[in-house]
Amino acid sequence: MAVPKRKTSKARRDKRRAHDALSAPATSTCPQCGAPKPPHRVCGSCGTYKGRTILEIADD
């Protein structure tokens, strides 16, 4: 069974984990209502995309 000859240093261990960080999802503002929404998606609060109404949102 293969066993490491030397202890892996903290620097070498952490270099390997450098790409594991999560990034926050991108958001843009809706030009119609100003609510935050993902880019290139229909707005969840007003239902518009590129100035056109795609979804009818019920007002409760």
N, C-alpha and C positions, 0 to 999 in steps of 0.2 A: 504494500500500500504506500502511495506517494505521500510524503510529509514534507512541508516546507523546512528548509535548513535554517532560515533566519526569520525573525518576526517581521511582519509587514509594518513599516513605519506609518505614523499617522498621516504624514504628507502624501505618501504613495497611496494609502487607502482613500484619502479624501479627494485625490485627483481623479480616481476612478468614479467617484460619486458626483463629480462636478456637473453632470448633465441631468441629474435626477430632479432638479428643482422645478416646481410647477409655476407657470406664468398665469397671470390673471387674464380672463377672456376679454377680447376687444369689445368695446361698446361705442356706439355713436348715438347722436340724439336724433329723434324723429323730427323732420322739418314741419310736420303738421301740428303735433301736440307737444313736442319738446321732451317727451319721455325717453329714457335711455333704452336702447334696443341693440341687438347684435347687427353688425353691418351686413347688408345684402339680404335682409330678412324682413318679413312683414311685421309691422309694429303690433305688439300684443295689446296695447292699450287703445289705439284708435283703428287698427285694421287696415292701414294704408301702406302702399309700397310704390315709390316713384310717382307720388301725386295721385294715384288711383286707389279707389276703395276696393280692397280684395276681400276682406272679411267684414261681415256685419256684426258689430259688437253690441250686445244688448245692454242697456243702461238699467242697472238694478238699484 
